[in-house]
Amino acid sequence: MKSTRPSRTAEYTAFLRALADIGMTTAAGFSDPCAEKMLPLSFACLHKAARVVSKSGGKGILRYQFSPVIDLLAMRTLAIDQVVLSTLKDKNNSNIQQIVILGAGLDCRVFRLPGLSDIDVFEVDHPATQQYKREQTNELTKLSRTFKFVAVDFEKDSLEEKLLSAGFDPTRKTIWIWEGVIMYLTDAALRGTLGSIVSLSPGGSLVVAEYREPSSDKDFWQFYMNALLARCGEPQIGLRTKEVMRSELENAGFTVSSDEGMADWSIKFQGHTPSSFTKPARCIVGLVELKSILRNL
């Protein structure tokens, strides 16, 4: 991404969530009324046009054009939300008081998720994306106890130093949300971030990480998305199999408690699994067993 403007993929993701919020997804229970407020002018105009077309009877046409990526975004969001909310409601995890959202982009969880009143939320992302988000969220009300932006340029800054200086407490159990990021990372960046998470987390902390597997050469949507993202300067260079992702988490000091994909989410959320995706997104949940010093994987 360019250092002077917010991430293009973050804007596109917010646009897809905004479309899902007005009924463009088959996933039951999806709602993100804040997504529309994140949109830059170009996407805001498209969203307004989509709303008009939908109300005029054209929802079916729009769903045909966008349904694979909208359903993917909606169901992966629901899947991560479900893990976070169920963990917070679990009496055995009542002492979790922090959530860190890595590569937060234009995520709206702090403004829409219930049950955050006793939680301190830290959003980590590139300074340019965060500056835009600050401007867009001025009128929104946070639902968490506290909410802090943590600007990190991963090519220059230390994640540990930035979080600690923002008031993050490494002695408190934490939920780490890592959505829509891993597929853009090299192995070194993936392992470095996992090492940082473990070094900052006591036993019992969770990482909820979304990733994508490599797909076949016949996967049209994957080919299209890779070409589009590469043109935006954000190519997906980090597609990994579930076996590789499990190994990476276990080597870093996690135990894997679940690893689900679109087929599982379609059952949970009554959504449609796009046939055009041969290897859609998956969500892996890891539990930190103990303080690990395996930093040089």
N, C-alpha and C positions, 0 to 999 in steps of 0.2 A: 504494500500500500504506500501511497505518497505520504510524506511526513507532514504535509501542510493541510491535509483534508481528511475527513473521516473515512473509514473503510467502506469501499464500495459494496463488499459482501454484507457488511452490517446493515447498510441501507436497504439492500435487496431483501435480506432476511426480514427486516422490519416490515417491508412492503408485503411480503408473503403472509406474515402473521396478521397484518391488517386486513388482507383479503380473507383469510380464514375467519377472522372475527365477524365479518359480515355474511358468513354462511357459505364460503367457497371451499369448505372442507367436508369430508364425510365423517371425520372424527367427532364422536359425541362428547360434549362437555367442554369443547375448546372455547376459551374467551380471553381476549387480550385487547380491551378497549383503549389501552394506552399506546398501542403500536402505531395507531394513526398519527399520534402527536410527535412521533419520532421521524416522520417522513420529510425529506427535503422537497422543495417545490415540484420538481419533475415527477417524483413518485406520488406526491400528494394529489397532483392533477390526474394521474392515472387512476388512483384510488377513487377519487370523486367520480370519474367517468365510469369505473366499474360498478360503483354503487348505483348510478343512474341506470346503466344497462341491466343490472340485476333486477331492479325494481320494475323495469319495463318488460320483463319476461325473458331476458337474455342470460339468466344465470347458468343455464345448461351449456351454452356456448363458451362462456368464460371458464366453467369448470373443465370442459374438454381441453381447453388450451393450457390451463395451469394446474390441473388436479394432481399430477405426479409430485411436483415439488411442494405444493401447498400441503398435501396430505402428509408428506414426509416431515415438513417443518412442524405441522400441528401435532402429529403423534410423538415426535421426539421431545417436543416441549412438554406435552402431557406426561410422558414417561418420566422425565426428569422431575417434574413437579410432584408426581406421585411418590417418588423416592424421598424427596425432601420433606414433604408434608407427613408421610408415614413415619419417618425417622423422628421428626419433631414431636409427634403425638405419642411415640413409644415411651413408656415410663422409664425404660432402661436407658433412654437417651435424654432424659430430662435436663441433664447438665450441659447439653450442647447449647452454646450461646453465641457462636460466630458462624457466619457464612461468607465464604470468599468466592466471587464469581470471576474466573480467569478468562481474559479475552471477552469481557462482558458485551462489547459492542453497544447495540441499542436495546439490550435486554430490559424488560420492564418488571421483573419479578418483585423488586423492592416496592413497587407501586401497586401491585395487584395480588400478591400471595397473602392469604390470611395466616395467622399464627406466628407472625414475626415480631410481635410487640416486645418480646424479651431477647431479641436477637440483634447483634451488631453485624451489619453487612458492609463488606469491603468489595468494591468493584475495581478490578485491575484491567487496564487497557492502555493503548497508545495515547499520548497526550492530545493529539489532534482529534481523535474520536471522542475523547472525554470532554474536550472543550465544546464541541458541537452538542453533546448530550446535556451538558450543564445548561446550555441556552434553551434546549427543547423541554427540559423538565422543571423549569422554574415554577410553573403553576401546578405541578403535580404534588400530591401528598404522600410522603413515604409511610409505609406501614411497619417498618422496623424500628427498634429502639434508637439506633443510630445508623447513619449511612455515610460512608466516606468513599470518595473517588481516590484511587491510588494510581497515579500516572506512571507507567513503566514503559520505557523504550527497551525492549528485550535485547537489543543489540548493544546497549550501553549500560543499562542499569541492573542492579541486583534486586531480584524479587524479594529476597529476605529483608534486605535493608529498607526497601521502600515500604513494605508492609509493617515492619516493626516501628518505623518512624511515624506511621499513620495511626499507631495505637493498637495494632494487632497483638493479641496475647498468645504466645506459643504454648502456654500451659493449659489452655482451655480447648476442649474438644470442638472440632470444626467440621462443617460440611463444605467441601470444595466442589463447585460446579464448573465443569469444563466442557462447554457445549460449542460445537461449530469451530473448533480450533485445531484439533490434533491432525486433521487431514492436510493442514498447511505446514506442518512442522517436520524438520529433519529428525533423524534418530537422535542426534546429539541434543537438539532442543527439547524433544520429548523426555529424554532421560534426565536432562538437567532440571526440568520443571518438576518431574516426579520426585527427584531427589530433594528439591526445595520444599515440596509439600510435606514429605516425610520428616524432614528436619524441623519443620515448623509445627508438627502435629503430635500431640500425645496419643497413646493407644486409644482406640475407639473412634477416632476421627474417620470420616468417609470422603472418598473422592467419587463423584458421579461424572463419568467421562463419556462423551459421545465421539464415535469414530466411524470411519467408512472402510469397507473392505474393497480390494481391487475388483473390478468387474470385467466381464468379457468384452472383446472387441466389438461385439454386436449390441452392446448397451448404448442405445442412441442417446438417452438423457445424460448418461455419464459423459459421453463424448462431447455433447453440446455444452454441458456445464463446465467441463474442463477447458474447453476452448474459450468460453465466455470469461471464466475466472482468470485464465492466463492473459487475456486481453486487458483485464482490469489490473493486472500486475499482482494477482493473488492466486497463483496456480496451486492445485491440490497435489502436492509433492509427497504427501505422507499417508497414502492409503495402505492399510495393514490388515492382515487376516486376524480373525479372532484368536487363533493360536498364538500369533505374535504379540497381540495386545495383552493377553493373559500372562505371557512370559515376561513382558516388560513390567507389568504391575507387580508380579511376584518377585522379580529380581530387585525391585526398588524397595520391597518391604511390606507389600500389601497382600492380603488374602482376597480373592475374588469371590464375592457373595452372589453375584448375578451377572448375566450377560445376555441381553435381549435384543431382538431386532424387529423389523417391521411386521413380520408374520405374527409375532407375539403381541405387538401393539394393536394390530388389526382386531384381534380377539378381545383385548382389554377395552379398547375404545370404539369398537364397532365401526372401524374405518376400513377403507379400501387399500389393499396393498397394490401399488402400481405395478403392472406386469412389465412395464418398460424398464424397471430397475432390477437387474439381475443380482446386484449386491448392494442393497440399500443400507441406510445408516443403522448402527447398533449402539447400545448404551451399556457400558460396563461399570459395575459398582465395586470399588475396592475398599477394604477396611484396613486401617493402619493397626497392626498388632502391637508394635512397640517402636520406640525411638530407634531409627536406623541411621547408621553412619555410612551406608553404601552410597557415596556421592559420585564415585568415578566408575559408573557402570560401563 
